[in-house]
Amino acid sequence: MALLASLAPAAQAEKADRSQRMTIAADQPSTIDLLKQVVVFNGNVVITQGTLTIHADRVEVRESADGFHTATAIGSTSRPANFRQKRDGLDEYIEGQADRVEYDGRADKVLFIGHAQVRRLRGSAVADEINGSQITYDNAAEVFSVQGGATSASPGNPGGRVRAVLTPPDSNAGKAQAAPAPATPASEPPASLKPSTTLKGQQP
C-alpha cells in the first residue's frame, strides 16, 4: 500500500545546494577510484553539500559525466543512516533516517529503505512525520510516497502499517499585521450660554 502526501506550503529544497561542492569525511580507510568516479568511505561518514548533510557508517558516491552525484548511505542497527536538507526560502528542514538512504542528485530524489522515518521541521519543531518500510521523497514534486511492510514493524506496530502525522499549515504564516484603526477624536461638550457683561438692555 502506498500513501502520497504533499506537504504544504509547497517549496523545493535549497536550490543553491546543487551547485555547491560535495565534501566527504570519514574515520576509517576509504577508496577513491578516479577512473570509475566512485568513492567509498567507511566509519562515521559525513557528507555535506550546501545545506544537505548525510551521516552513515558507510557511503558510496558516484559522479556522472555531467557532474551529478548519487550517494548510497548504509547505517547500522544502533545507528541508522541520516539525511537532512533545508527547504528553499523557508525556515524548514526535511530530515529522515533509515537502514539505507539513496540520494539521486539528477532526479532530485531521496529513497529511505528499511525502518524509514521522515520529518518536516518548522524551525526546530516537528510539523509532519511519516513512518514506513520505504519512503521516497521527490523533491521536485514535493511528494512523499511511503510503503508499509515487515521492515517497518515494531513492538507497537507489528504489522508494519504506514503511519503519518500531519500538522495543518501555520495560520499565522504570511499574514500581515493589521494596522490599528485611527483613534476617534473625543467629542467636545456643547458650549454653554452665559449672560453678556457688555450688552445692556434698550431704555424705554
C-alpha atoms as a printed R data frame, in Angstrom:
    type eleno elety resid chain resno       x       y       z
1   ATOM     1    CA   MET     A     1   0.000   0.000   0.000
2   ATOM     2    CA   ALA     A     2   1.344   3.402  -0.941
3   ATOM     3    CA   LEU     A     3   0.464   6.771   0.547
4   ATOM     4    CA   LEU     A     4   1.068  10.046  -1.290
5   ATOM     5    CA   ALA     A     5   1.394  13.105   0.930
6   ATOM     6    CA   SER     A     6   2.083  16.545  -0.493
7   ATOM     7    CA   LEU     A     7   3.334  18.779   2.284
8   ATOM     8    CA   ALA     A     8   2.225  22.402   2.262
9   ATOM     9    CA   PRO     A     9   3.324  25.050   1.701
10  ATOM    10    CA   ALA     A    10   4.976  23.775  -1.487
11  ATOM    11    CA   ALA     A    11   8.635  24.699  -1.722
12  ATOM    12    CA   GLN     A    12  11.653  22.923  -3.111
13  ATOM    13    CA   ALA     A    13  14.828  22.119  -1.257
14  ATOM    14    CA   GLU     A    14  17.539  24.750  -1.130
15  ATOM    15    CA   LYS     A    15  18.204  25.416  -4.834
16  ATOM    16    CA   ALA     A    16  21.784  26.544  -4.286
17  ATOM    17    CA   ASP     A    17  22.790  23.134  -2.878
18  ATOM    18    CA   ARG     A    18  23.100  21.500  -6.295
19  ATOM    19    CA   SER     A    19  25.798  23.963  -7.363
20  ATOM    20    CA   GLN     A    20  27.850  23.569  -4.164
21  ATOM    21    CA   ARG     A    21  30.862  21.318  -3.697
22  ATOM    22    CA   MET     A    22  30.271  17.944  -2.079
23  ATOM    23    CA   THR     A    23  32.668  17.219   0.793
24  ATOM    24    CA   ILE     A    24  33.101  13.824   2.478
25  ATOM    25    CA   ALA     A    25  34.838  12.947   5.740
26  ATOM    26    CA   ALA     A    26  35.296   9.550   7.426
27  ATOM    27    CA   ASP     A    27  37.221   7.884  10.272
28  ATOM    28    CA   GLN     A    28  38.359   4.680   8.566
29  ATOM    29    CA   PRO     A    29  40.375   3.881   5.419
30  ATOM    30    CA   SER     A    30  38.463   4.625   2.226
31  ATOM    31    CA   THR     A    31  38.915   4.152  -1.518
32  ATOM    32    CA   ILE     A    32  38.783   6.633  -4.405
33  ATOM    33    CA   ASP     A    33  38.579   5.289  -7.973
34  ATOM    34    CA   LEU     A    34  39.241   8.262 -10.252
35  ATOM    35    CA   LEU     A    35  38.757   6.194 -13.413
36  ATOM    36    CA   LYS     A    36  35.268   4.968 -12.451
37  ATOM    37    CA   GLN     A    37  34.461   8.123 -10.474
38  ATOM    38    CA   VAL     A    38  33.492   6.053  -7.435
39  ATOM    39    CA   VAL     A    39  34.311   6.937  -3.838
40  ATOM    40    CA   VAL     A    40  33.714   4.580  -0.895
41  ATOM    41    CA   PHE     A    41  34.041   5.899   2.667
42  ATOM    42    CA   ASN     A    42  33.742   3.953   5.927
43  ATOM    43    CA   GLY     A    43  33.323   4.827   9.593
44  ATOM    44    CA   ASN     A    44  31.289   7.793  10.841
45  ATOM    45    CA   VAL     A    45  30.923   9.214   7.329
46  ATOM    46    CA   VAL     A    46  29.663  12.783   6.955
47  ATOM    47    CA   ILE     A    47  28.686  14.220   3.546
48  ATOM    48    CA   THR     A    48  27.852  17.907   3.114
49  ATOM    49    CA   GLN     A    49  26.703  19.838   0.041
50  ATOM    50    CA   GLY     A    50  25.358  23.252   0.966
51  ATOM    51    CA   THR     A    51  22.543  22.633   3.460
52  ATOM    52    CA   LEU     A    52  22.383  18.919   2.555
53  ATOM    53    CA   THR     A    53  24.010  16.537   5.041
54  ATOM    54    CA   ILE     A    54  24.212  12.736   5.167
55  ATOM    55    CA   HIS     A    55  25.556  10.713   8.119
56  ATOM    56    CA   ALA     A    56  26.195   6.958   7.872
57  ATOM    57    CA   ASP     A    57  28.586   4.124   8.715
58  ATOM    58    CA   ARG     A    58  29.376   3.553   5.025
59  ATOM    59    CA   VAL     A    59  28.772   5.720   1.954
60  ATOM    60    CA   GLU     A    60  29.373   5.078  -1.740
61  ATOM    61    CA   VAL     A    61  29.341   8.147  -4.002
62  ATOM    62    CA   ARG     A    62  29.321   8.088  -7.806
63  ATOM    63    CA   GLU     A    63  29.690  11.046 -10.161
64  ATOM    64    CA   SER     A    64  28.214  11.013 -13.658
65  ATOM    65    CA   ALA     A    65  29.912  12.511 -16.709
66  ATOM    66    CA   ASP     A    66  27.761  15.644 -16.435
67  ATOM    67    CA   GLY     A    67  28.680  16.189 -12.770
68  ATOM    68    CA   PHE     A    68  25.624  14.849 -10.934
69  ATOM    69    CA   HIS     A    69  26.149  12.736  -7.817
70  ATOM    70    CA   THR     A    70  24.418   9.651  -6.468
71  ATOM    71    CA   ALA     A    71  25.109   8.531  -2.915
72  ATOM    72    CA   THR     A    72  24.200   5.308  -1.126
73  ATOM    73    CA   ALA     A    73  24.448   5.570   2.663
74  ATOM    74    CA   ILE     A    74  24.250   2.496   4.887
75  ATOM    75    CA   GLY     A    75  23.644   2.655   8.619
76  ATOM    76    CA   SER     A    76  23.743   0.075  11.395
77  ATOM    77    CA   THR     A    77  21.201  -1.406  13.787
78  ATOM    78    CA   SER     A    78  22.123   1.075  16.502
79  ATOM    79    CA   ARG     A    79  22.847   3.991  14.182
80  ATOM    80    CA   PRO     A    80  20.686   4.395  11.057
81  ATOM    81    CA   ALA     A    81  21.762   6.490   8.082
82  ATOM    82    CA   ASN     A    82  20.526  10.094   8.308
83  ATOM    83    CA   PHE     A    83  19.606  12.739   5.725
84  ATOM    84    CA   ARG     A    84  18.826  16.454   6.244
85  ATOM    85    CA   GLN     A    85  18.236  19.383   3.863
86  ATOM    86    CA   LYS     A    86  16.764  22.884   4.094
87  ATOM    87    CA   ARG     A    87  13.683  23.863   2.098
88  ATOM    88    CA   ASP     A    88  14.216  26.786  -0.234
89  ATOM    89    CA   GLY     A    89  13.090  30.165   1.106
90  ATOM    90    CA   LEU     A    90  11.673  28.765   4.365
91  ATOM    91    CA   ASP     A    91  12.898  28.140   7.886
92  ATOM    92    CA   GLU     A    92  12.036  24.469   7.390
93  ATOM    93    CA   TYR     A    93  14.038  21.261   7.002
94  ATOM    94    CA   ILE     A    94  13.328  17.792   5.660
95  ATOM    95    CA   GLU     A    95  15.169  15.152   7.648
96  ATOM    96    CA   GLY     A    96  14.924  11.392   7.701
97  ATOM    97    CA   GLN     A    97  16.590   8.175   8.712
98  ATOM    98    CA   ALA     A    98  16.591   4.549   7.559
99  ATOM    99    CA   ASP     A    99  18.748   1.444   7.355
100 ATOM   100    CA   ARG     A   100  19.768   2.636   3.887
101 ATOM   101    CA   VAL     A   101  19.456   6.065   2.238
102 ATOM   102    CA   GLU     A   102  19.911   6.579  -1.511
103 ATOM   103    CA   TYR     A   103  20.292  10.108  -2.899
104 ATOM   104    CA   ASP     A   104  19.953  10.844  -6.638
105 ATOM   105    CA   GLY     A   105  21.146  14.347  -7.481
106 ATOM   106    CA   ARG     A   106  19.974  14.234 -11.095
107 ATOM   107    CA   ALA     A   107  16.408  13.119 -10.329
108 ATOM   108    CA   ASP     A   108  16.396  15.173  -7.109
109 ATOM   109    CA   LYS     A   109  15.008  12.246  -5.107
110 ATOM   110    CA   VAL     A   110  15.871  10.565  -1.817
111 ATOM   111    CA   LEU     A   111  14.945   6.958  -1.065
112 ATOM   112    CA   PHE     A   112  14.755   5.752   2.564
113 ATOM   113    CA   ILE     A   113  14.785   1.938   2.838
114 ATOM   114    CA   GLY     A   114  14.158  -0.122   5.986
115 ATOM   115    CA   HIS     A   115  12.631   1.305   9.211
116 ATOM   116    CA   ALA     A   116  12.214   4.585   7.367
117 ATOM   117    CA   GLN     A   117  11.168   7.790   9.083
118 ATOM   118    CA   VAL     A   118  10.923  11.258   7.507
119 ATOM   119    CA   ARG     A   119  10.044  14.518   9.260
120 ATOM   120    CA   ARG     A   120   9.372  18.111   8.226
121 ATOM   121    CA   LEU     A   121  10.607  20.630  10.779
122 ATOM   122    CA   ARG     A   122   9.459  24.211  11.195
123 ATOM   123    CA   GLY     A   123  12.470  25.707  12.885
124 ATOM   124    CA   SER     A   124  13.215  23.047  15.493
125 ATOM   125    CA   ALA     A   125   9.624  21.798  15.935
126 ATOM   126    CA   VAL     A   126   8.388  18.669  14.122
127 ATOM   127    CA   ALA     A   127   5.444  19.607  11.874
128 ATOM   128    CA   ASP     A   128   4.916  16.346   9.952
129 ATOM   129    CA   GLU     A   129   6.206  12.798  10.400
130 ATOM   130    CA   ILE     A   130   5.891   9.735   8.144
131 ATOM   131    CA   ASN     A   131   6.923   6.152   9.022
132 ATOM   132    CA   GLY     A   132   7.113   3.079   6.791
133 ATOM   133    CA   SER     A   133   9.327   0.362   5.387
134 ATOM   134    CA   GLN     A   134  10.268   2.539   2.389
135 ATOM   135    CA   ILE     A   135   9.778   6.243   1.735
136 ATOM   136    CA   THR     A   136  10.564   8.092  -1.488
137 ATOM   137    CA   TYR     A   137  10.944  11.872  -1.301
138 ATOM   138    CA   ASP     A   138  10.505  13.523  -4.703
139 ATOM   139    CA   ASN     A   139  11.910  16.970  -4.021
140 ATOM   140    CA   ALA     A   140  10.909  18.482  -7.383
141 ATOM   141    CA   ALA     A   141   7.244  17.488  -6.978
142 ATOM   142    CA   GLU     A   142   7.209  17.887  -3.163
143 ATOM   143    CA   VAL     A   143   5.627  14.431  -2.850
144 ATOM   144    CA   PHE     A   144   6.332  11.608  -0.407
145 ATOM   145    CA   SER     A   145   5.496   8.011  -1.350
146 ATOM   146    CA   VAL     A   146   5.537   5.593   1.594
147 ATOM   147    CA   GLN     A   147   5.078   1.824   1.788
148 ATOM   148    CA   GLY     A   148   4.496  -0.423   4.782
149 ATOM   149    CA   GLY     A   149   5.869  -3.878   5.408
150 ATOM   150    CA   ALA     A   150   7.963  -6.087   7.643
151 ATOM   151    CA   THR     A   151  10.927  -3.719   7.708
152 ATOM   152    CA   SER     A   152   8.802  -1.047   9.406
153 ATOM   153    CA   ALA     A   153   7.376  -3.420  12.032
154 ATOM   154    CA   SER     A   154   7.944  -2.678  15.721
155 ATOM   155    CA   PRO     A   155   6.515  -3.926  19.041
156 ATOM   156    CA   GLY     A   156   3.919  -1.154  18.872
157 ATOM   157    CA   ASN     A   157   3.246  -1.744  15.164
158 ATOM   158    CA   PRO     A   158   3.731  -5.492  14.498
159 ATOM   159    CA   GLY     A   159   2.000  -5.348  11.130
160 ATOM   160    CA   GLY     A   160   4.316  -2.656   9.794
161 ATOM   161    CA   ARG     A   161   1.457  -0.357   8.843
162 ATOM   162    CA   VAL     A   162   2.159   3.026   7.284
163 ATOM   163    CA   ARG     A   163   1.824   5.864   9.778
164 ATOM   164    CA   ALA     A   164   1.714   9.612   9.245
165 ATOM   165    CA   VAL     A   165   1.128  12.617  11.488
166 ATOM   166    CA   LEU     A   166   0.410  15.809   9.531
167 ATOM   167    CA   THR     A   167   0.096  19.284  11.029
168 ATOM   168    CA   PRO     A   168  -2.098  21.970   9.416
169 ATOM   169    CA   PRO     A   169  -0.249  24.894   7.806
170 ATOM   170    CA   ASP     A   170   0.751  27.701  10.133
171 ATOM   171    CA   SER     A   171  -2.259  30.022  10.118
172 ATOM   172    CA   ASN     A   172  -0.051  32.969  11.028
173 ATOM   173    CA   ALA     A   173   2.407  32.446   8.150
174 ATOM   174    CA   GLY     A   174   2.298  35.195   5.553
175 ATOM   175    CA   LYS     A   175  -0.307  37.245   7.336
176 ATOM   176    CA   ALA     A   176   0.436  40.944   7.576
177 ATOM   177    CA   GLN     A   177  -0.159  42.614  10.863
178 ATOM   178    CA   ALA     A   178  -3.407  44.571  10.766
179 ATOM   179    CA   ALA     A   179  -2.863  48.300  11.099
180 ATOM   180    CA   PRO     A   180  -4.554  49.731  14.178
181 ATOM   181    CA   ALA     A   181  -7.645  51.748  13.434
182 ATOM   182    CA   PRO     A   182  -7.176  55.513  13.827
183 ATOM   183    CA   ALA     A   183  -8.374  56.797  17.161
184 ATOM   184    CA   THR     A   184 -11.718  58.562  17.080
185 ATOM   185    CA   PRO     A   185 -11.339  62.068  18.473
186 ATOM   186    CA   ALA     A   186 -13.309  62.592  21.626
187 ATOM   187    CA   SER     A   187 -16.418  64.752  21.086
188 ATOM   188    CA   GLU     A   188 -16.388  68.097  22.872
189 ATOM   189    CA   PRO     A   189 -19.338  69.044  25.076
190 ATOM   190    CA   PRO     A   190 -21.617  71.756  23.609
191 ATOM   191    CA   ALA     A   191 -20.781  75.311  24.611
192 ATOM   192    CA   SER     A   192 -22.988  76.714  27.379
193 ATOM   193    CA   LEU     A   193 -24.682  80.138  27.090
194 ATOM   194    CA   LYS     A   194 -23.703  82.855  29.555
195 ATOM   195    CA   PRO     A   195 -25.195  86.334  30.116
196 ATOM   196    CA   SER     A   196 -23.291  89.163  28.369
197 ATOM   197    CA   THR     A   197 -21.289  91.500  30.538
198 ATOM   198    CA   THR     A   198 -21.077  94.258  27.880
199 ATOM   199    CA   LEU     A   199 -24.524  94.492  26.325
200 ATOM   200    CA   LYS     A   200 -27.313  96.432  28.093
201 ATOM   201    CA   GLY     A   201 -30.991  96.374  27.521
202 ATOM   202    CA   GLN     A   202 -32.568  99.312  25.482
203 ATOM   203    CA   GLN     A   203 -34.038 102.171  27.593
204 ATOM   204    CA   PRO     A   204 -37.739 102.942  27.085
